[in-house]
Amino acid sequence: MRRMTLGLLMTALLAAPATAQTLDRIRAKGEINIGYRTDAAPLSFADSAGQPAGYSIKLCKTIVKAMAEPLELEEIKVNYVAVSTEDRFDQVASGNVDLLCGAATITLRRRVKVDFSTPTFIDGTAVLLRREASGDVSQLEGKKIGVRKGTTTEQALGNSLKRAGVNGEIVAFDDHATAMGALEAGEIEAHFADQSILYNLFSSSEVQNKFKISNEILTVEKHGLAMERGDADMRLLVDSIISRLYAAGEMQKLYRNTFPTAQPGLAMRAMYMIAPTVP
């Protein structure tokens, strides 16, 4: 069976009765607005020069480059829009951001406001704590516990402590760097976040020998790229490109480049197997 190229796919999309509002806008202007988190390294962050960087940013650059041909453009200019955990989905819903390339967990509640691409990463809530700590959640009784404000981790942490019958004081921080500083200063006992984010905090700490990351995770969270809700053509094109990247082994290569000393877990390996969709 002959494979459908991106050009043929786009022809089919434009022949469909549904509108392609985002793609029309990108083609008319020759540019796309990419939303990104500045503090979610290594998935999405601002580097030392203030430029967007990370796993999701690299992925979106590849996607945008691949979109040019079916949109009949030589290239697509990328405008980066910094977003916060609080306003990121509103930025997408309002049309200020065409594609959110951060560290966003796919949830049904969020899908009321935006659509998501096929999963691009699987993460899980873990904890960064002192090396001598047991890792037992019960040991956090009466202690101050850090978490990033406005994330699914904040909700997951509250639920986990409640189920374990632990009365800890949750301290919500505006960014992970501040939380890490509080942990190093002994102001909090532990910091909960996505395992990928903790990996980056740990590896960049000057006193990492004093800390460890738990092997256990509280949640399994699928990440995706958010886009305007109801724009089926935009989502189909993005998903088609991502599926091709999975099939070609490019997603695995992206993981190795982002986490050179880590091995993908069972969930990531399963995603590599099931994510590609037959053309």
C-alpha positions as CSV (number, residue, x, y, z in Angstrom):
1,M,0.0,0.0,0.0
2,R,1.4,3.4,-1.0
3,R,2.3,5.7,1.9
4,M,0.5,9.0,2.2
5,T,3.0,11.9,2.0
6,L,2.4,15.0,4.0
7,G,1.6,16.8,0.8
8,L,-1.2,14.3,0.0
9,L,-2.4,14.5,3.6
10,M,-2.7,18.2,3.4
11,T,-4.6,18.0,0.1
12,A,-7.1,15.7,1.8
13,L,-7.3,18.0,4.8
14,L,-8.1,21.1,2.7
15,A,-10.8,19.1,0.8
16,A,-12.5,18.3,4.0
17,P,-15.6,20.4,5.0
18,A,-14.2,21.2,8.5
19,T,-12.4,24.5,8.8
20,A,-8.6,24.6,9.3
21,Q,-8.4,27.9,11.1
22,T,-5.0,27.5,12.7
23,L,-3.4,26.1,9.5
24,D,-4.9,28.9,7.4
25,R,-3.5,31.5,9.8
26,I,-0.1,30.0,9.7
27,R,0.0,29.8,5.9
28,A,-1.3,33.3,5.5
29,K,1.3,34.8,7.8
30,G,4.1,32.4,7.3
31,E,4.6,32.1,11.0
32,I,3.5,30.2,14.0
33,N,3.3,31.1,17.7
34,I,4.9,28.5,19.9
35,G,4.2,28.6,23.7
36,Y,6.9,27.3,26.1
37,R,7.6,27.0,29.8
38,T,10.7,28.8,31.0
39,D,11.2,26.7,34.1
40,A,10.4,23.1,33.2
41,A,13.9,21.8,32.3
42,P,14.8,19.6,30.6
43,L,11.5,19.5,28.7
44,S,10.9,23.2,28.2
45,F,13.0,26.1,29.6
46,A,15.0,29.3,28.9
47,D,18.7,28.6,28.5
48,S,21.5,30.8,29.8
49,A,21.1,33.1,26.8
50,G,17.3,33.4,27.5
51,Q,16.4,31.2,24.4
52,P,13.8,28.5,24.4
53,A,15.4,25.0,24.9
54,G,14.6,21.4,25.9
55,Y,13.0,18.2,24.7
56,S,9.6,19.7,23.7
57,I,11.2,22.7,22.0
58,K,13.4,20.4,19.8
59,L,10.4,18.3,19.0
60,C,8.3,21.4,18.0
61,K,11.1,22.8,15.8
62,T,11.1,19.5,13.9
63,I,7.3,19.6,13.6
64,V,7.3,23.2,12.3
65,K,9.9,22.4,9.7
66,A,7.9,19.4,8.5
67,M,4.7,21.6,8.3
68,A,6.2,23.9,5.7
69,E,5.9,21.6,2.7
70,P,2.1,20.7,3.1
71,L,1.4,24.4,3.8
72,E,3.3,25.3,0.6
73,L,5.7,27.5,2.4
74,E,9.5,27.6,2.0
75,E,9.8,28.0,5.8
76,I,7.7,29.0,8.8
77,K,8.9,31.7,11.1
78,V,8.6,30.7,14.8
79,N,7.5,33.3,17.4
80,Y,8.1,32.0,20.9
81,V,5.6,33.0,23.6
82,A,6.7,32.4,27.2
83,V,3.8,31.0,29.3
84,S,3.2,30.2,33.0
85,T,1.6,27.2,34.5
86,E,-1.4,29.4,35.3
87,D,-2.0,30.9,31.9
88,R,-0.6,28.4,29.4
89,F,-3.9,26.8,28.3
90,D,-5.7,30.2,28.3
91,Q,-3.1,31.4,25.8
92,V,-3.9,28.5,23.6
93,A,-7.6,28.8,23.9
94,S,-7.4,32.6,23.1
95,G,-5.4,32.0,19.9
96,N,-2.3,33.7,21.2
97,V,-0.4,30.3,21.1
98,D,-0.8,27.9,18.1
99,L,1.1,25.1,19.7
100,L,2.1,24.7,23.3
101,C,5.4,23.0,23.6
102,G,6.1,22.7,27.3
103,A,5.6,20.0,29.9
104,A,1.9,19.6,29.8
105,T,0.1,16.5,31.2
106,I,-2.9,15.4,29.2
107,T,-6.0,15.4,31.4
108,L,-9.8,15.4,30.7
109,R,-10.2,18.6,32.6
110,R,-7.7,20.4,30.4
111,R,-9.3,18.9,27.3
112,V,-12.4,20.9,28.1
113,K,-10.3,24.0,27.1
114,V,-7.7,22.7,24.6
115,D,-6.9,19.7,22.5
116,F,-3.7,17.6,22.8
117,S,-1.5,15.8,20.3
118,T,-0.7,12.1,20.5
119,P,1.5,11.6,23.6
120,T,5.1,12.8,23.2
121,F,6.5,11.9,26.6
122,I,5.6,9.9,29.7
123,D,6.6,11.3,33.1
124,G,5.6,10.7,36.7
125,T,5.5,12.5,40.0
126,A,8.6,11.7,42.1
127,V,10.3,13.3,45.1
128,L,13.7,14.8,45.6
129,L,14.9,14.5,49.2
130,R,17.9,14.3,51.5
131,R,20.1,11.3,50.8
132,E,19.7,9.9,54.4
133,A,15.9,10.1,54.2
134,S,14.1,6.8,54.0
135,G,11.7,7.8,51.2
136,D,8.7,6.6,53.2
137,V,5.9,9.1,52.8
138,S,5.0,8.7,56.5
139,Q,8.3,10.3,57.4
140,L,6.9,13.6,56.1
141,E,4.4,13.9,58.9
142,G,4.4,17.5,60.1
143,K,7.1,18.5,57.6
144,K,7.1,21.2,55.0
145,I,6.9,19.8,51.5
146,G,7.6,21.7,48.3
147,V,5.7,21.5,45.0
148,R,5.4,23.8,41.9
149,K,2.2,25.9,42.0
150,G,-0.5,25.3,39.4
151,T,0.6,21.8,38.3
152,T,-1.0,18.4,38.3
153,T,1.7,17.4,40.7
154,E,0.3,19.8,43.3
155,Q,-3.1,17.9,43.2
156,A,-1.4,14.5,43.1
157,L,0.7,15.3,46.1
158,G,-2.3,16.4,48.2
159,N,-4.2,13.2,47.2
160,S,-1.3,11.0,48.1
161,L,-0.7,12.5,51.5
162,K,-4.4,12.3,52.2
163,R,-4.5,8.6,51.3
164,A,-1.4,7.9,53.4
165,G,-2.9,9.8,56.4
166,V,0.0,12.2,56.5
167,N,-0.5,15.7,57.6
168,G,2.3,17.6,55.9
169,E,2.5,21.3,55.1
170,I,2.5,21.8,51.4
171,V,4.5,24.8,50.2
172,A,3.6,25.9,46.7
173,F,6.5,27.6,44.9
174,D,6.4,29.9,41.8
175,D,9.2,28.0,40.2
176,H,11.3,24.9,40.7
177,A,14.6,26.8,41.1
178,T,13.2,28.6,44.2
179,A,12.0,25.3,45.6
180,M,15.4,23.7,45.1
181,G,17.0,26.6,46.9
182,A,14.6,26.1,49.8
183,L,15.5,22.3,49.9
184,E,19.2,23.0,49.9
185,A,18.7,25.6,52.7
186,G,16.7,23.1,54.8
187,E,13.5,25.2,54.6
188,I,11.6,22.2,53.2
189,E,12.0,18.5,53.7
190,A,11.4,17.3,50.2
191,H,10.3,18.6,46.8
192,F,7.8,16.8,44.6
193,A,7.8,17.3,40.8
194,D,7.8,15.4,37.5
195,Q,10.7,12.9,37.5
196,S,12.3,14.6,34.5
197,I,12.3,18.0,36.2
198,L,13.8,16.5,39.4
199,Y,16.5,14.8,37.2
200,N,17.5,18.2,35.9
201,L,17.4,19.9,39.3
202,F,19.5,17.2,40.9
203,S,22.1,17.0,38.1
204,S,22.6,20.8,38.2
205,S,22.9,21.2,41.9
206,E,26.3,22.0,43.4
207,V,25.5,19.9,46.4
208,Q,23.8,16.9,44.7
209,N,25.7,14.5,46.9
210,K,23.4,15.5,49.7
211,F,20.2,14.5,47.8
212,K,18.5,11.6,46.0
213,I,15.5,11.1,43.7
214,S,13.0,8.4,44.7
215,N,12.8,5.4,42.3
216,E,9.0,5.2,42.9
217,I,6.6,7.5,41.1
218,L,3.2,8.5,42.4
219,T,1.6,8.9,39.0
220,V,2.0,8.0,35.4
221,E,1.4,11.2,33.3
222,K,1.2,11.4,29.5
223,H,2.5,14.6,28.0
224,G,1.3,16.1,24.8
225,L,1.4,19.3,22.8
226,A,-1.7,21.5,23.3
227,M,-3.5,23.3,20.5
228,E,-6.8,25.0,19.9
229,R,-9.8,22.8,20.8
230,G,-11.9,21.6,17.9
231,D,-9.3,22.3,15.1
232,A,-9.2,18.7,13.8
233,D,-7.0,19.6,10.8
234,M,-4.3,21.1,12.9
235,R,-4.3,18.2,15.2
236,L,-4.3,15.7,12.4
237,L,-1.3,17.3,10.7
238,V,0.7,17.5,14.0
239,D,-0.2,13.9,14.9
240,S,0.8,12.7,11.5
241,I,4.3,14.3,11.8
242,I,4.8,12.9,15.3
243,S,3.7,9.5,14.2
244,R,6.3,9.6,11.4
245,L,9.0,10.6,13.9
246,Y,8.1,7.7,16.1
247,A,8.2,5.3,13.2
248,A,11.6,6.6,12.1
249,G,13.1,6.3,15.6
250,E,13.5,10.0,15.9
251,M,11.6,10.2,19.2
252,Q,13.9,7.7,20.8
253,K,16.9,9.7,19.5
254,L,15.4,12.8,21.0
255,Y,15.1,11.1,24.4
256,R,18.8,9.9,24.3
257,N,20.0,13.5,23.4
258,T,18.0,15.0,26.3
259,F,18.7,12.3,28.9
260,P,22.2,11.0,27.9
261,T,22.8,9.1,31.1
262,A,19.2,7.7,31.6
263,Q,17.4,4.8,30.2
264,P,13.7,5.1,29.2
265,G,11.4,3.3,31.6
266,L,8.8,0.7,30.8
267,A,6.1,3.3,30.0
268,M,8.3,5.2,27.6
269,R,9.3,2.0,25.8
270,A,5.7,1.0,25.5
271,M,4.9,4.4,24.0
272,Y,7.5,4.0,21.3
273,M,5.8,0.8,20.3
274,I,2.2,1.9,20.3
275,A,2.4,5.6,19.4
276,P,2.9,5.4,15.6
277,T,-0.3,5.3,13.7
278,V,-0.5,3.5,10.4
279,P,-0.9,6.0,7.5
